[in-house]
C-alpha cells in the first residue's frame, strides 16, 4: 500500500488504499510509477497505460466490484421503496446501461461513489421506516444510522463529487 502513496498523492484515501490493496494482492505493488514518473507520463500527452499494463486488471476488478455493489444497492433501494419487482428492474436497467458498463471497466472510483451514496439513502430509509413503525429498538435504529453515516462519509472520501450526491 505504501507504493501507491508516493504515486497517488492527490487521490482521496478510500480509492488510494483499495487500489493499493488490489495491486498488492495481485503482486503488482512494486510496478507502480513514482509521482515524478506519473507526472512525466501525464505531461507527455501519450495516454497509453503508464509503465507495465499488468497493473490495470486488478484495478479494473476493483471497479467491477464497485459496479456490482452499486447494482445491489440500487436493487435494495428499489425494493424498499416500491417492492422487489421494481428493485430487480432498477438493478437490471442499471447493469444494462452502456455508461455504467464503461465505468465498470475503467480503473476509476466512480462506481464506488455511487454505491456509497445509494447505500446511504437505503440505510437512512430503513432506519426511519423501522422507527416510524415502532419495530426498531433504539440499538437497531442507532446501528442503521451509524452504517448510513459511515457510507455517507465514505462517498466524499472516495471522490469529492460524492458530497453533492449526498446533498440531493
C-alpha positions as a printed Julia matrix, in Angstrom:
168×3 Matrix{Float64}:
   0.0    0.0     0.0
   2.88   2.38    0.65
   3.91   2.25   -3.02
   0.61   3.81   -4.03
   1.01   6.67   -1.59
   4.01   8.07   -3.47
   2.29   7.77   -6.85
  -1.17   8.97   -5.95
  -0.82  11.81   -3.51
  -3.84  13.78   -4.81
  -6.14  10.73   -4.72
  -8.56  10.57   -1.82
  -7.97   7.91    0.85
 -10.54   5.19    0.12
  -9.68   4.55   -3.55
  -5.98   5.0    -2.85
  -5.89   2.27   -0.23
  -8.33  -0.02   -2.06
  -6.27   0.29   -5.24
  -3.08  -0.3    -3.29
  -4.57  -3.41   -1.68
  -5.76  -4.71   -5.07
  -2.32  -4.18   -6.58
  -0.61  -5.81   -3.6
  -2.95  -8.8    -3.78
  -2.12  -9.2    -7.48
   1.61  -8.9    -6.83
   1.85  -5.67   -8.82
   2.65  -3.24   -5.98
   6.32  -2.89   -6.95
   5.48  -1.79  -10.51
   3.74   1.44   -9.57
   5.38   4.56  -11.04
   6.71   7.25   -8.76
   4.94  10.61   -8.65
   7.64  12.09  -10.91
   7.18   9.32  -13.48
   3.4    9.7   -13.32
   3.68  13.46  -13.87
   6.04  12.99  -16.83
   3.65  10.45  -18.34
   0.71  12.85  -17.94
   2.58  15.81  -19.43
   3.87  13.77  -22.39
   0.39  13.64  -23.94
   0.67   9.92  -24.65
  -2.15   8.3   -22.74
  -1.13   4.7   -23.05
  -1.19   2.8   -19.75
   1.77   4.01  -17.7
   4.56   1.54  -17.12
   3.53  -2.09  -17.05
  -0.04  -2.61  -18.34
  -0.33  -5.6   -15.97
  -1.25  -3.14  -13.2
  -4.61  -2.39  -14.85
  -6.52  -5.71  -14.41
  -6.53  -5.64  -10.57
  -7.75  -2.05  -10.65
 -10.43  -2.93  -13.19
 -11.59  -5.79  -10.95
 -11.99  -3.26   -8.14
 -14.16  -1.09  -10.4
 -16.2   -4.12  -11.45
 -16.76  -4.99   -7.79
 -17.91  -1.41   -7.16
 -20.34  -1.65  -10.08
 -21.77  -4.96   -8.83
 -22.18  -3.49   -5.34
 -23.88  -0.46   -6.94
 -26.4   -2.71   -8.68
 -27.09  -4.45   -5.36
 -27.58  -1.09   -3.65
 -29.98   0.08   -6.37
 -31.9   -3.2    -6.03
 -32.16  -2.66   -2.27
 -33.37   0.92   -2.75
 -35.99  -0.05   -5.33
 -37.14  -2.94   -3.13
 -37.52  -0.67   -0.11
 -39.44   1.98   -1.99
 -41.7    0.03   -4.38
 -41.13  -3.7    -3.94
 -38.9   -6.49   -5.21
 -40.02  -6.3    -8.84
 -39.11  -2.63   -9.0
 -35.78  -3.3    -7.31
 -34.97  -6.05   -9.79
 -35.93  -3.9   -12.76
 -33.9   -0.95  -11.49
 -30.81  -3.11  -10.93
 -31.17  -4.72  -14.37
 -31.58  -1.37  -16.1
 -28.53  -0.01  -14.32
 -26.46  -3.07  -15.2
 -27.57  -2.8   -18.85
 -26.66   0.88  -19.09
 -23.77   1.38  -21.54
 -22.33   4.23  -19.46
 -22.39   2.09  -16.33
 -20.64  -0.73  -18.21
 -17.91   1.69  -19.29
 -17.43   2.9   -15.73
 -17.26  -0.69  -14.51
 -14.3   -1.35  -16.84
 -12.32   1.78  -16.02
  -9.94   1.88  -13.1
 -11.75   4.83  -11.51
 -13.68   5.24   -8.24
 -16.95   6.43   -9.82
 -18.88   3.22   -9.18
 -17.79   3.13   -5.55
 -19.07   6.68   -5.02
 -22.45   5.79   -6.48
 -22.59   2.7    -4.3
 -21.88   4.69   -1.14
 -24.46   7.38   -1.97
 -27.22   4.86   -2.73
 -26.3    2.77    0.34
 -26.58   5.9     2.5
 -30.07   6.54    1.18
 -31.07   2.87    1.66
 -29.83   2.69    5.22
 -31.41   6.01    6.18
 -34.78   4.97    4.74
 -34.56   1.61    6.53
 -33.8    3.29    9.85
 -36.62   5.84    9.53
 -39.15   3.21    8.45
 -38.28   0.88   11.3
 -38.51   3.72   13.79
 -41.79   5.01   12.33
 -43.42   1.59   12.54
 -42.13   1.15   16.05
 -40.34  -2.09   15.16
 -36.8   -0.88   15.64
 -35.19  -0.95   19.01
 -33.09   2.11   19.82
 -29.97   0.0    19.34
 -31.0   -1.23   15.88
 -32.02   2.29   14.86
 -28.66   3.62   16.05
 -26.75   0.89   14.18
 -28.63   1.62   10.96
 -27.93   5.33   11.29
 -24.27   4.63   12.1
 -23.98   2.45    8.97
 -25.65   5.23    6.95
 -23.2    7.76    8.38
 -20.21   5.55    7.51
 -21.49   5.05    3.96
 -22.27   8.77    3.67
 -18.8    9.73    4.88
 -17.22   7.21    2.53
 -18.78   8.84   -0.55
 -16.8   12.12   -0.44
 -13.76  10.24    0.88
 -13.85   8.24   -2.36
 -14.4   11.12   -4.76
 -15.21  14.71   -3.84
 -18.33  14.89   -6.01
 -19.81  12.22   -3.7
 -20.69  15.08   -1.37
 -23.03  16.55   -3.98
 -24.82  13.22   -4.25
 -25.49  13.31   -0.54
 -26.99  16.8    -0.75
 -29.64  15.7    -3.23
